[in-house]
Amino acid sequence: MIRVLVVDDHRLVRAGLITLLEAAEDVEVVGEAADGRQALDVARATRPDVTLMDLSMPVVDGVEATRLLLQEKPETRVVALTSFSDRQRVNDMLAAGAIGYLLKDSRPDDLLAAVRAAADGHAPLDPRVAGALLPGQQQKPAADLLSEREKQVLRLAAQGLANKQIARRLGISESTVKVHIGSIFRRIGVRDRTSAALWARENLTGPGTT
């Protein structure tokens, strides 16, 4: 039986993951945590074989939690499960000791396969993540990934403005805003506006960024 710890700051995400994992006959969820500090406490008490670790969390983030967890329990296999696929985050997480890296829009079967692979000592990597790590892939500075217009759109989206409001603010059409949003998601490796807003706060400076 593979003992799994689920770490994510969103309660609904944790609940969904736990339901999925516990439906497998060879997996047992032994604990859950909402931030990195809780993850360390729960791991000490439950000794999981595999820890599914979110990256962006309060108190202690996933990278630091992974580093600390593996210092104490090097036998634990940590698999990142996140919305972020940009090269810097992948490298940071793998450098911290994570054995695998999956995106949250992965198929349920792929997630279960990754848990089993990690438990066996293999390194499950989402193909989209593996592509970012190929030799010869040149990583631009984070802020240079986007055009100036895309940065303007992202800053406003990070404030919670809807596409129509962004269009009005910038004097462009709503359909153009939608195109920019789609391009932004692809360029920075996220799947939703919340993740894009987090990326903006960490990587963009200037008017409109909080």
Order of alpha helices (4+ residues) and beta strands (2+ residues): beta-alpha-beta-alpha-beta-alpha-beta-alpha-beta-alpha-alpha-alpha-alpha-alpha-alpha
